Amino acid sequence: MNTKLRLIVLSFLQFFIWGSWLITIGAYWFQTKQWSGAEFGAIFSTMGIAAIFMPSLMGIVADKWVNAEKLFGVLHILGGIVLFTVPMVDNPTSMFWVMLLNMIFYMPTLALSIAVSYSVLKSKGGDVVKDYPPIRVWGTIGFIVAMWTVSLLGIEKSASQFYVAAGAAILLGIYSFTLPACPPPSKNAQGRSFVDALGLKSFALLRDTKMATFFLFALLLGAALQLTNAYGDTFLHDFDKVPAYQNTLAVRYPAIIMSISQISETLFILAIPFFLRRFGIKQVMFFSMIAWVLRFGLFAYGNPGTGLWMIILSCIVYGMAFDFFNISGSLFVETQTDSSIRASAQGLFMMMTNGFGAVLGSSLSGIIIQNYFTMADGTKDWHSIWLTFALYSLVIAVLFVILFKHKHNPQTTVNAHPEPLLTVEQA
């Protein structure tokens, strides 16, 4: 099996695990367990809580002491064991702690999967900007396949979905030990400072104005991602209360409609190398922010009837909104940091987006929607909600253009080996 194919398997299983339960856990929670909505919100916060500290912490371990592929494998095996216990949980409080433990093991693997893939590609003489996006696209395909697998097996409301995810996690964990070695790049560094010894060097990136600004906007865009994840499916379900839309395709099969977003991702991932080379990271991330404006704006005016095309177009636009921020951002971090801290730098990027960004987006949006856009009878003013989110994204886009100072160098992007912002000696 060649290198790219081996990394494709890694990427596919990485997101198959998540896709097996992330979209359908709500059906299990509400339909099967019949637990409350207030307690369900805490389940999604486990992702943000774990992402605040675990990606950076495990990135430090991978940079300093343990081979990245072995750490990646151990975390997946432990996460798989935890997922096997989920069907045994019989109350919401215990479910929160079990899912938090699962997320503690899973969230750092998102950054580690990138670090492992980049390390293996470079060791084989590959170009991460050109070679990684076609590999990463199989992660999105894995997520889609998992969603359809759970649906076609008829286990959307069943605890069996967690067994599917657990089996995939343990399989990936074992498979990881067969990957090429990704040893800690700074394990044998001499004359290390106290900061270096603690593995905190990647945080020194925040001293650089450009990188600090980049990570700030990564946080803000991470919040936007949580808005669409948390409310997109619920938005379509609520049309079931409107007689004119009750039997429409989008209301009967909202998960299938929303899966168009993931299908779109597969196409935009493949376009990333061209856009990065042609426009550079600043413009690519600006395109992402404008795509978020369109994502929310089209939702605001769409409906399952004559406005279904707006909802579908919103899902298509999502591919650009997500990929041009998430994948391009990881490539930017890769090309702007020294090899000795790249795993922990990817962890820092993940902490900002899926950690602080997730918590910010989930908590503030919930408060805003409850206080300003929820009617006395419990119904939600979705039109105003989506317009507010669109305005939020537009403000971010304008500020980004003004504040993020970065001059595009096509040769740097092509080579993906620029002069790093932070070297071993600068710690």
LUMDOVEX-14566 format. One record per residue: residue in one letter; y negated, x, z negated of N, C-alpha, C in turn. Coordinates in steps of 0.2 Angstrom, whole numbers, padded with zeros to 4 digits, always signed. Example, Ala and Ser with C-alpha at 12.3 -4.5 7.8 and 13.67 -1.06 7.14 Angstrom:
<sites>
A+0028+0066-0039+0022+0062-0039+0016+0066-0039/S+0011+0064-0035+0005+0068-0036+0000+0064-0039/
</sites>
This chain:
<sites>
M+0006+0004+0000+0000+0000+0000-0006+0004+0000/N-0011+0004+0005-0017+0008+0005-0022+0006+0000/T-0027+0010-0001-0031+0010-0006-0035+0003-0006/K-0038+0001+0000-0042-0005+0000-0038-0011-0002/L-0031-0011+0001-0027-0017-0001-0026-0017-0008/R-0025-0012-0011-0023-0012-0019-0029-0014-0022/L-0035-0012-0020-0041-0015-0023-0043-0022-0022/I-0040-0025-0016-0041-0032-0014-0037-0036-0019/V-0031-0033-0021-0026-0037-0025-0030-0037-0032/L-0033-0032-0034-0036-0031-0041-0042-0037-0041/S-0046-0037-0036-0051-0042-0035-0049-0049-0035/F-0044-0050-0031-0041-0057-0031-0039-0059-0038/L-0035-0056-0041-0032-0058-0048-0038-0058-0053/Q-0043-0054-0052-0048-0054-0057-0051-0060-0058/F-0053-0063-0052-0056-0070-0052-0051-0076-0051/F-0045-0075-0050-0040-0080-0050-0039-0082-0057/I-0039-0077-0062-0039-0079-0069-0044-0084-0071/W-0050-0082-0069-0056-0086-0072-0056-0093-0068/G-0055-0093-0062-0055-0099-0058-0049-0104-0060/S-0044-0102-0064-0039-0106-0066-0041-0111-0071/W-0046-0109-0075-0048-0114-0080-0055-0115-0081/L-0060-0111-0078-0067-0112-0079-0070-0119-0077/I-0068-0121-0071-0070-0127-0069-0067-0133-0072/T-0060-0132-0074-0056-0138-0076-0055-0139-0083/I-0058-0134-0087-0057-0135-0094-0061-0141-0097/G-0066-0143-0094-0070-0149-0096-0065-0155-0095/A-0061-0156-0090-0057-0161-0089-0052-0161-0095/Y-0049-0155-0097-0044-0155-0102-0047-0157-0109/W-0054-0154-0110-0057-0155-0116-0059-0163-0117/F-0062-0166-0112-0064-0173-0113-0058-0178-0112/Q-0054-0177-0106-0049-0182-0105-0043-0182-0109/T-0041-0176-0110-0034-0175-0114-0035-0174-0121/K-0040-0170-0123-0041-0169-0130-0046-0174-0133/Q-0050-0177-0129-0056-0182-0131-0060-0179-0136/W-0062-0173-0136-0067-0170-0141-0074-0171-0138/S-0079-0170-0143-0086-0172-0141-0089-0167-0136/G-0094-0169-0133-0098-0165-0129-0102-0160-0132/A-0105-0161-0138-0109-0156-0142-0105-0150-0143/E-0098-0151-0145-0094-0146-0147-0092-0142-0140/F-0092-0145-0135-0090-0142-0128-0095-0137-0126/G-0101-0139-0128-0106-0134-0126-0105-0127-0129/A-0102-0127-0135-0101-0120-0138-0096-0116-0134/I-0092-0119-0131-0086-0116-0127-0090-0111-0122/F-0094-0114-0118-0098-0110-0113-0102-0105-0116/S-0104-0105-0122-0108-0100-0125-0104-0094-0127/T-0097-0095-0127-0093-0089-0129-0094-0084-0123/M-0095-0086-0117-0096-0081-0112-0102-0076-0113/G-0107-0080-0114-0113-0076-0115-0113-0072-0121/I-0110-0074-0127-0110-0070-0133-0106-0064-0132/A-0100-0065-0129-0096-0059-0127-0099-0054-0123/A-0103-0057-0118-0106-0052-0113-0112-0048-0115/I-0114-0050-0121-0120-0047-0124-0118-0040-0126/F-0112-0039-0129-0110-0033-0132-0104-0029-0129/M-0099-0033-0126-0093-0031-0124-0093-0026-0118/P-0096-0029-0113-0097-0024-0107-0099-0018-0108/S-0105-0017-0111-0108-0011-0113-0104-0007-0117/L-0101-0010-0122-0096-0006-0127-0090-0003-0123/M-0087-0007-0119-0081-0005-0116-0083+0000-0110/G-0089-0001-0107-0091+0004-0102-0092+0011-0106/I-0095+0011-0112-0095+0017-0115-0089+0020-0117/V-0084+0016-0119-0077+0019-0120-0074+0022-0113/A-0075+0018-0108-0073+0021-0101-0076+0027-0099/D-0083+0028-0101-0087+0034-0099-0085+0040-0103/K-0082+0039-0109-0082+0044-0114-0074+0046-0116/W-0070+0041-0116-0063+0043-0119-0057+0040-0116/V-0057+0034-0112-0051+0031-0110-0052+0030-0102/N-0047+0032-0098-0047+0030-0091-0049+0023-0090/A-0053+0022-0085-0056+0015-0084-0050+0010-0082/E-0046+0012-0078-0040+0008-0076-0035+0006-0081/K-0034+0010-0086-0030+0009-0092-0033+0004-0097/L-0040+0005-0098-0044+0001-0102-0044-0006-0099/F-0045-0006-0093-0045-0013-0089-0039-0016-0090/G-0033-0013-0089-0026-0016-0090-0025-0019-0097/V-0027-0015-0102-0025-0017-0109-0029-0023-0111/L-0036-0023-0108-0040-0029-0110-0037-0035-0107/H-0034-0035-0100-0032-0041-0097-0025-0043-0100/I-0021-0038-0103-0015-0040-0106-0016-0044-0113/L-0021-0041-0116-0023-0045-0123-0026-0052-0121/G-0030-0052-0116-0033-0058-0114-0028-0063-0112/G-0023-0061-0109-0017-0065-0106-0014-0068-0112/I-0012-0064-0117-0009-0066-0123-0013-0072-0127/V-0020-0071-0127-0024-0076-0131-0024-0082-0127/L-0024-0082-0120-0024-0088-0116-0017-0092-0117/F-0012-0089-0118-0005-0092-0119-0006-0096-0126/T-0010-0094-0130-0010-0098-0137-0015-0104-0136/V-0019-0105-0131-0024-0110-0131-0021-0117-0131/P-0015-0119-0128-0012-0125-0128-0010-0127-0135/M-0009-0122-0140-0007-0123-0147-0013-0126-0151/V-0019-0125-0149-0025-0126-0153-0026-0134-0153/D-0027-0136-0159-0028-0144-0160-0035-0146-0163/N-0040-0142-0163-0046-0144-0165-0052-0140-0162/P-0058-0143-0161-0063-0139-0157-0065-0133-0160/T-0066-0132-0167-0068-0126-0170-0063-0121-0169/S-0057-0122-0169-0052-0116-0168-0052-0115-0160/M-0053-0120-0156-0054-0118-0149-0060-0114-0147/F-0065-0114-0151-0071-0110-0150-0069-0103-0151/W-0066-0102-0157-0064-0095-0159-0059-0092-0154/V-0054-0096-0152-0049-0093-0147-0052-0091-0141/M-0057-0096-0138-0060-0094-0132-0065-0088-0132/L-0068-0088-0138-0072-0082-0139-0068-0076-0139/L-0062-0076-0142-0058-0070-0142-0056-0068-0135/N-0054-0073-0131-0052-0072-0124-0058-0069-0120/M-0064-0072-0121-0070-0069-0118-0072-0062-0120/I-0070-0060-0126-0071-0054-0128-0067-0049-0124/F-0061-0051-0123-0057-0047-0119-0058-0047-0111/Y-0060-0053-0109-0061-0054-0101-0068-0052-0099/M-0074-0053-0102-0080-0051-0100-0081-0044-0098/P-0079-0039-0102-0080-0032-0100-0076-0030-0094/T-0070-0034-0092-0067-0032-0086-0070-0034-0080/L-0076-0038-0080-0080-0039-0074-0083-0033-0072/A-0086-0030-0077-0090-0023-0075-0085-0018-0074/L-0079-0017-0078-0074-0012-0077-0071-0013-0070/S-0070-0019-0067-0067-0020-0061-0071-0016-0056/I-0078-0017-0056-0082-0014-0052-0082-0006-0053/A-0082-0004-0059-0082+0003-0060-0076+0007-0057/V-0070+0003-0058-0063+0006-0056-0063+0006-0048/S-0066+0000-0045-0066+0000-0038-0070+0005-0035/Y-0076+0006-0038-0081+0012-0035-0078+0019-0036/S-0075+0020-0042-0072+0026-0043-0066+0028-0038/V-0062+0023-0037-0056+0024-0033-0058+0025-0025/L-0063+0021-0023-0066+0022-0016-0069+0029-0015/K-0073+0031-0020-0076+0037-0020-0071+0043-0020/S-0066+0042-0024-0061+0048-0024-0057+0048-0017/K-0057+0043-0014-0054+0043-0007-0059+0044-0001/G-0065+0046-0003-0070+0047+0002-0073+0041+0005/G-0073+0035+0002-0075+0029+0004-0083+0029+0003/D-0086+0024+0006-0093+0022+0006-0093+0015+0002/V-0096+0015-0004-0096+0009-0008-0100+0004-0005/V-0105+0005-0002-0110+0000+0001-0106-0003+0007/K-0103+0000+0011-0099-0002+0016-0092-0005+0015/D-0089-0002+0010-0082-0004+0009-0081-0009+0003/Y-0085-0009-0002-0084-0013-0007-0085-0021-0006/P-0090-0023-0002-0091-0030-0001-0085-0034+0002/P-0082-0031+0007-0076-0034+0010-0070-0034+0005/I-0070-0030+0000-0065-0030-0005-0067-0036-0010/R-0073-0036-0012-0075-0040-0017-0075-0048-0015/V-0075-0049-0009-0075-0056-0006-0068-0059-0008/W-0063-0055-0009-0056-0057-0011-0056-0060-0018/G-0061-0058-0022-0062-0060-0029-0064-0068-0028/T-0069-0069-0024-0071-0076-0023-0065-0080-0020/I-0061-0077-0015-0056-0081-0013-0051-0082-0018/G-0050-0078-0023-0045-0079-0028-0047-0084-0033/F-0054-0085-0034-0057-0090-0038-0055-0097-0034/I-0056-0097-0028-0055-0104-0024-0048-0105-0024/V-0044-0101-0023-0036-0102-0023-0034-0104-0030/A-0037-0102-0035-0035-0104-0042-0037-0111-0043/M-0043-0113-0041-0046-0120-0042-0041-0125-0038/W-0039-0123-0032-0035-0127-0028-0028-0127-0030/T-0026-0122-0033-0019-0122-0036-0018-0126-0042/V-0023-0126-0046-0023-0130-0052-0023-0138-0050/S-0028-0139-0045-0029-0146-0043-0022-0148-0040/L-0019-0145-0035-0014-0147-0031-0007-0148-0036/L-0007-0144-0041-0002-0144-0046-0002-0150-0050/G-0008-0153-0050-0010-0159-0054-0010-0157-0062/I-0013-0151-0063-0014-0149-0070-0021-0148-0072/E-0026-0152-0069-0033-0151-0071-0034-0153-0078/K-0030-0158-0080-0032-0161-0087-0026-0158-0092/S-0022-0154-0089-0016-0151-0093-0018-0144-0096/A-0014-0143-0102-0015-0136-0105-0011-0131-0100/S-0007-0134-0095-0004-0129-0091-0008-0124-0087/Q-0014-0126-0086-0019-0122-0083-0020-0115-0086/F-0020-0116-0093-0020-0109-0097-0014-0105-0096/Y-0008-0108-0095-0003-0104-0093-0003-0100-0087/V-0006-0104-0082-0007-0101-0075-0012-0095-0076/A-0017-0096-0079-0022-0090-0080-0019-0084-0084/A-0015-0086-0090-0012-0081-0094-0007-0077-0090/G-0003-0080-0086+0002-0076-0082-0002-0071-0077/A-0007-0074-0074-0011-0070-0069-0014-0064-0073/A-0017-0065-0079-0020-0060-0083-0015-0054-0085/I-0009-0056-0087-0004-0051-0089-0002-0047-0083/L-0001-0051-0077+0001-0048-0071-0004-0042-0069/L-0010-0044-0069-0016-0039-0067-0016-0033-0072/G-0015-0035-0078-0015-0030-0083-0009-0024-0082/I-0003-0027-0080+0002-0022-0079+0001-0018-0072/Y-0002-0022-0067-0003-0019-0061-0009-0014-0061/S-0013-0014-0066-0019-0010-0067-0016-0003-0068/F-0011-0002-0072-0008+0004-0074-0005+0008-0068/T-0004+0005-0062-0002+0008-0056-0007+0011-0052/L-0014+0009-0053-0019+0011-0049-0021+0019-0050/P-0024+0022-0045-0026+0029-0046-0030+0030-0052/A-0030+0036-0055-0033+0037-0061-0040+0037-0061/C-0044+0034-0065-0051+0034-0066-0053+0037-0072/P-0053+0044-0073-0054+0047-0080-0061+0047-0082/P-0063+0047-0088-0070+0047-0091-0074+0053-0088/P-0079+0051-0084-0083+0057-0080-0086+0062-0085/S-0088+0060-0091-0092+0064-0096-0087+0066-0102/K-0081+0066-0101-0076+0067-0107-0077+0075-0109/N-0077+0079-0104-0077+0086-0105-0084+0089-0105/A-0089+0085-0105-0096+0088-0104-0098+0092-0111/Q-0101+0098-0109-0103+0102-0115-0110+0101-0117/G-0111+0103-0124-0118+0103-0126-0121+0096-0127/R-0117+0091-0128-0119+0084-0128-0124+0083-0134/S-0129+0079-0133-0133+0077-0138-0130+0071-0143/F-0134+0070-0148-0131+0064-0152-0131+0058-0149/V-0136+0056-0145-0136+0050-0141-0130+0050-0136/D-0128+0056-0133-0123+0057-0128-0116+0056-0132/A-0116+0058-0138-0109+0058-0141-0108+0051-0143/L-0113+0047-0144-0112+0040-0146-0111+0035-0140/G-0112+0038-0134-0111+0035-0128-0117+0030-0126/L-0122+0031-0129-0128+0027-0128-0133+0029-0122/K-0131+0034-0118-0135+0036-0113-0138+0031-0108/S-0133+0027-0106-0135+0022-0101-0141+0018-0103/F-0142+0017-0110-0148+0013-0112-0155+0017-0111/A-0154+0023-0110-0160+0027-0109-0163+0025-0102/L-0159+0022-0098-0161+0019-0091-0167+0015-0092/L-0168+0012-0098-0173+0007-0100-0180+0010-0101/R-0179+0017-0101-0186+0021-0102-0189+0021-0095/D-0185+0021-0090-0188+0021-0083-0191+0014-0081/T-0197+0014-0080-0201+0007-0078-0197+0003-0073/K-0195+0007-0068-0192+0003-0062-0185+0000-0064/M-0181+0004-0068-0175+0001-0070-0176-0004-0076/A-0181-0003-0080-0182-0008-0085-0184-0015-0082/T-0188-0014-0077-0190-0021-0073-0184-0024-0070/F-0180-0020-0067-0174-0022-0063-0170-0026-0068/F-0168-0023-0074-0164-0026-0079-0167-0033-0082/L-0174-0033-0082-0177-0039-0085-0176-0045-0080/F-0177-0043-0074-0176-0049-0069-0169-0050-0068/A-0164-0046-0069-0157-0047-0069-0156-0052-0075/L-0159-0051-0080-0158-0056-0086-0161-0063-0084/L-0166-0063-0081-0169-0070-0079-0165-0073-0073/L-0163-0069-0069-0158-0072-0064-0152-0075-0066/G-0149-0071-0071-0143-0073-0075-0144-0080-0078/A-0150-0081-0080-0151-0088-0083-0151-0093-0078/A-0153-0092-0072-0153-0096-0067-0146-0098-0065/L-0142-0093-0065-0135-0094-0063-0131-0099-0068/Q-0133-0098-0074-0130-0103-0079-0132-0110-0078/L-0138-0111-0076-0141-0118-0074-0136-0121-0069/T-0135-0118-0064-0131-0121-0059-0123-0122-0061/N-0121-0117-0065-0114-0118-0067-0113-0123-0072/A-0118-0124-0077-0117-0129-0082-0118-0136-0080/Y-0123-0137-0075-0125-0144-0073-0123-0146-0066/G-0121-0142-0062-0119-0144-0055-0114-0150-0054/D-0108-0149-0058-0103-0153-0057-0105-0160-0061/T-0108-0159-0067-0110-0165-0071-0115-0169-0067/F-0120-0166-0063-0125-0169-0059-0121-0174-0054/L-0116-0172-0050-0112-0176-0045-0108-0181-0049/H-0105-0180-0055-0102-0185-0058-0106-0191-0060/D-0113-0190-0062-0117-0195-0064-0119-0200-0059/F-0118-0198-0052-0119-0203-0047-0114-0209-0047/D-0109-0208-0051-0103-0213-0052-0106-0219-0055/K-0112-0218-0059-0115-0224-0062-0120-0228-0057/V-0121-0225-0051-0125-0229-0046-0120-0232-0042/P-0120-0239-0041-0115-0243-0037-0115-0241-0030/A-0120-0239-0027-0121-0237-0020-0117-0231-0018/Y-0116-0227-0024-0113-0220-0022-0106-0219-0025/Q-0103-0224-0029-0097-0224-0033-0091-0222-0029/N-0090-0224-0022-0084-0222-0018-0086-0217-0013/T-0091-0213-0014-0093-0208-0009-0088-0202-0010/L-0088-0197-0005-0084-0191-0006-0086-0187-0011/A-0092-0186-0012-0095-0181-0017-0094-0183-0024/V-0094-0190-0025-0092-0193-0032-0085-0193-0033/R-0081-0194-0028-0074-0194-0029-0071-0187-0030/Y-0073-0182-0027-0071-0176-0027-0076-0171-0028/P-0080-0171-0033-0085-0166-0035-0083-0159-0035/A-0078-0157-0037-0075-0150-0038-0074-0148-0031/I-0072-0152-0026-0071-0149-0019-0078-0148-0016/I-0082-0152-0017-0089-0151-0014-0092-0145-0017/M-0092-0144-0024-0095-0138-0027-0091-0132-0025/S-0085-0132-0023-0081-0126-0021-0084-0123-0014/I-0088-0127-0011-0091-0125-0005-0096-0119-0007/S-0098-0119-0013-0102-0113-0015-0098-0107-0015/Q-0092-0107-0017-0088-0101-0018-0086-0099-0010/I-0085-0104-0006-0083-0102+0001-0089-0099+0004/S-0095-0101+0003-0101-0098+0005-0102-0091+0003/E-0100-0089-0003-0100-0083-0006-0096-0078-0002/T-0090-0080+0001-0086-0075+0005-0089-0073+0011/L-0094-0077+0014-0097-0075+0020-0103-0071+0018/F-0107-0072+0013-0113-0068+0012-0111-0061+0009/I-0106-0061+0005-0103-0054+0003-0103-0049+0009/L-0100-0052+0014-0099-0048+0020-0105-0046+0023/A-0111-0049+0022-0117-0048+0025-0121-0043+0021/I-0119-0041+0015-0123-0037+0010-0124-0030+0013/P-0119-0027+0016-0121-0020+0018-0126-0020+0024/F-0126-0025+0028-0132-0025+0033-0138-0026+0030/F-0139-0031+0026-0145-0033+0023-0148-0027+0018/L-0144-0024+0015-0146-0018+0010-0149-0013+0015/R-0145-0011+0020-0147-0006+0024-0154-0007+0028/R-0154-0014+0030-0160-0016+0034-0166-0017+0030/F-0165-0020+0024-0171-0023+0020-0172-0019+0013/G-0167-0016+0010-0167-0013+0004-0166-0018-0002/I-0165-0015-0008-0163-0020-0014-0169-0024-0016/K-0175-0022-0015-0181-0027-0017-0181-0033-0013/Q-0181-0032-0006-0181-0038-0002-0175-0042-0003/V-0169-0039-0003-0163-0043-0004-0163-0047-0010/M-0165-0044-0016-0165-0048-0022-0171-0054-0022/F-0176-0052-0018-0181-0058-0017-0178-0063-0013/F-0174-0062-0008-0170-0067-0004-0166-0071-0009/S-0163-0068-0013-0159-0071-0018-0163-0076-0022/M-0169-0074-0024-0173-0079-0028-0175-0085-0024/I-0177-0084-0018-0179-0089-0014-0173-0094-0013/A-0167-0091-0012-0161-0095-0011-0160-0099-0018/W-0162-0097-0024-0161-0101-0030-0166-0107-0029/V-0172-0105-0027-0177-0111-0026-0174-0116-0022/L-0171-0114-0016-0168-0119-0012-0162-0123-0015/R-0158-0119-0018-0152-0122-0022-0154-0128-0026/F-0159-0126-0030-0161-0132-0035-0165-0137-0031/G-0170-0135-0027-0174-0140-0023-0170-0145-0019/L-0165-0142-0016-0160-0147-0012-0156-0152-0016/F-0154-0149-0022-0151-0154-0027-0156-0159-0029/A-0162-0157-0030-0167-0162-0032-0168-0168-0028/Y-0167-0167-0021-0168-0172-0016-0162-0175-0013/G-0156-0172-0015-0150-0174-0012-0147-0179-0015/N-0142-0183-0012-0138-0188-0015-0131-0188-0011/P-0126-0192-0014-0120-0192-0011-0119-0196-0005/G-0125-0200-0003-0125-0204+0003-0128-0201+0009/T-0134-0203+0011-0138-0200+0016-0140-0193+0015/G-0141-0192+0009-0143-0185+0007-0137-0180+0005/L-0131-0182+0007-0126-0177+0006-0127-0170+0009/W-0130-0170+0015-0131-0164+0019-0135-0159+0015/M-0140-0162+0010-0144-0158+0006-0139-0154+0001/I-0135-0158-0002-0130-0155-0007-0126-0150-0004/I-0123-0151+0002-0119-0147+0005-0123-0140+0007/L-0129-0141+0009-0133-0135+0011-0135-0131+0005/S-0136-0135-0001-0137-0131-0007-0131-0127-0009/C-0125-0130-0008-0119-0126-0009-0119-0120-0005/I-0121-0120+0001-0120-0115+0006-0126-0109+0004/V-0132-0112+0002-0137-0107+0000-0135-0103-0006/Y-0131-0106-0010-0128-0103-0016-0125-0096-0015/G-0122-0096-0009-0118-0089-0008-0123-0084-0007/M-0129-0085-0004-0134-0080-0004-0137-0079-0011/A-0139-0084-0014-0142-0084-0021-0138-0080-0026/F-0131-0081-0026-0127-0077-0031-0126-0070-0028/D-0123-0069-0022-0121-0062-0020-0127-0057-0019/F-0132-0060-0016-0138-0055-0015-0141-0053-0022/F-0139-0056-0027-0142-0054-0034-0136-0050-0037/N-0130-0053-0038-0125-0050-0042-0122-0044-0039/I-0119-0045-0033-0116-0039-0029-0121-0033-0028/S-0127-0035-0025-0132-0030-0023-0134-0027-0029/G-0135-0031-0034-0138-0028-0041-0133-0022-0043/S-0126-0024-0043-0121-0019-0045-0122-0012-0041/L-0123-0013-0034-0123-0008-0030-0129-0003-0031/F-0135-0007-0033-0141-0003-0035-0140+0001-0041/V-0137-0002-0046-0135+0002-0052-0131+0008-0050/E-0126+0007-0046-0122+0012-0044-0125+0018-0041/T-0130+0017-0037-0134+0022-0033-0140+0025-0037/Q-0141+0022-0042-0147+0024-0046-0145+0028-0053/T-0139+0029-0054-0137+0032-0060-0132+0038-0059/D-0132+0042-0064-0128+0048-0064-0120+0046-0065/S-0116+0049-0062-0109+0047-0062-0106+0047-0069/S-0109+0051-0074-0107+0051-0081-0108+0045-0085/I-0112+0041-0082-0114+0034-0086-0113+0028-0082/R-0110+0029-0076-0110+0023-0072-0106+0017-0074/A-0100+0018-0078-0097+0012-0081-0101+0009-0086/S-0104+0013-0090-0108+0009-0096-0115+0006-0093/A-0117+0009-0087-0123+0006-0084-0121+0000-0081/Q-0115-0001-0078-0113-0007-0075-0112-0012-0081/G-0110-0010-0087-0109-0014-0093-0116-0017-0095/L-0121-0012-0094-0128-0014-0096-0130-0020-0092/F-0129-0019-0085-0131-0024-0080-0127-0031-0082/M-0121-0030-0083-0117-0036-0085-0120-0039-0091/M-0122-0035-0096-0124-0038-0102-0131-0042-0101/M-0135-0039-0097-0141-0043-0095-0140-0049-0092/T-0135-0050-0087-0134-0056-0083-0130-0061-0086/N-0124-0059-0088-0119-0063-0091-0119-0064-0098/G-0124-0059-0101-0124-0059-0109-0131-0063-0111/F-0136-0059-0111-0143-0062-0113-0145-0067-0108/G-0144-0066-0102-0146-0071-0097-0142-0078-0098/A-0135-0077-0099-0131-0083-0100-0133-0087-0106/V-0135-0083-0112-0137-0087-0118-0144-0090-0117/L-0148-0086-0114-0155-0089-0112-0155-0095-0108/G-0151-0095-0103-0150-0101-0098-0147-0107-0101/S-0142-0106-0105-0138-0111-0108-0142-0114-0113/S-0145-0110-0118-0148-0113-0124-0154-0117-0122/L-0159-0113-0118-0165-0116-0117-0165-0122-0112/S-0160-0122-0107-0160-0127-0103-0157-0134-0106/G-0153-0133-0111-0150-0138-0115-0156-0141-0119/I-0160-0137-0122-0165-0140-0126-0170-0144-0122/I-0172-0141-0116-0177-0144-0112-0175-0150-0109/I-0168-0150-0107-0166-0156-0104-0165-0162-0109/Q-0163-0160-0115-0162-0165-0120-0169-0168-0122/N-0174-0164-0123-0181-0166-0126-0185-0169-0120/Y-0185-0167-0114-0189-0169-0109-0187-0173-0103/F-0180-0173-0102-0177-0176-0096-0171-0181-0097/T-0170-0182-0104-0165-0187-0106-0168-0194-0108/M-0166-0199-0105-0169-0206-0106-0166-0208-0113/A-0169-0214-0115-0166-0217-0121-0159-0219-0121/D-0157-0221-0115-0150-0224-0114-0145-0218-0113/G-0148-0212-0113-0143-0206-0112-0143-0203-0105/T-0146-0207-0100-0146-0205-0093-0151-0199-0092/K-0150-0195-0087-0154-0189-0086-0158-0190-0079/D-0164-0187-0080-0169-0187-0074-0167-0181-0070/W-0162-0182-0066-0159-0176-0062-0164-0173-0057/H-0168-0178-0054-0173-0175-0049-0178-0171-0053/S-0181-0172-0058-0186-0168-0062-0182-0162-0065/I-0176-0163-0067-0173-0157-0069-0172-0151-0064/W-0170-0153-0058-0169-0148-0053-0175-0146-0050/L-0181-0150-0050-0187-0147-0048-0190-0142-0053/T-0189-0143-0059-0191-0139-0065-0187-0132-0064/F-0181-0132-0062-0177-0126-0061-0179-0122-0055/A-0181-0126-0050-0183-0123-0044-0190-0120-0045/L-0194-0123-0049-0201-0120-0051-0200-0113-0055/Y-0195-0113-0059-0193-0108-0063-0191-0102-0058/S-0187-0103-0054-0185-0098-0049-0191-0095-0045/L-0195-0100-0043-0201-0098-0039-0206-0093-0042/V-0207-0095-0049-0211-0090-0053-0208-0084-0054/I-0201-0083-0055-0198-0077-0055-0199-0073-0049/A-0198-0076-0043-0199-0073-0036-0205-0070-0035/V-0211-0073-0037-0217-0071-0036-0219-0065-0041/L-0216-0065-0047-0217-0060-0052-0213-0054-0050/F-0207-0055-0047-0203-0049-0045-0207-0045-0039/V-0210-0049-0035-0213-0045-0029-0219-0041-0032/I-0222-0044-0037-0228-0040-0040-0226-0034-0044/L-0221-0035-0048-0219-0030-0054-0214-0025-0052/F-0209-0027-0047-0204-0022-0046-0206-0017-0041/K-0207-0011-0042-0209-0006-0038-0203-0002-0035/H-0202-0003-0029-0196+0001-0026-0197+0002-0019/K-0197+0008-0016-0198+0009-0009-0191+0010-0006/H-0189+0006-0001-0183+0006+0002-0182+0013+0006/N-0176+0016+0005-0174+0022+0009-0168+0021+0012/P-0168+0019+0018-0161+0018+0022-0156+0023+0021/Q-0158+0029+0021-0153+0035+0021-0150+0035+0014/T-0154+0033+0009-0151+0033+0002-0145+0028+0002/T-0147+0022+0004-0142+0016+0004-0136+0018+0008/V-0137+0021+0014-0131+0023+0018-0126+0027+0014/N-0129+0033+0011-0125+0038+0008-0123+0036+0001/A-0126+0031-0002-0125+0029-0009-0124+0034-0014/H-0127+0040-0013-0127+0046-0017-0134+0049-0018/P-0139+0045-0020-0145+0048-0021-0146+0052-0027/E-0152+0055-0028-0153+0059-0034-0154+0053-0039/P-0150+0054-0044-0150+0049-0050-0156+0049-0054/L-0157+0043-0057-0163+0042-0061-0162+0046-0068/L-0155+0046-0070-0154+0049-0076-0148+0054-0076/T-0148+0060-0077-0143+0065-0077-0140+0067-0083/V-0135+0070-0084-0132+0072-0090-0137+0076-0094/E-0141+0081-0091-0145+0085-0094-0151+0081-0097/Q-0153+0075-0095-0159+0072-0097-0158+0067-0103/A-0152+0067-0105-0150+0062-0111-0154+0065-0117/
</sites>
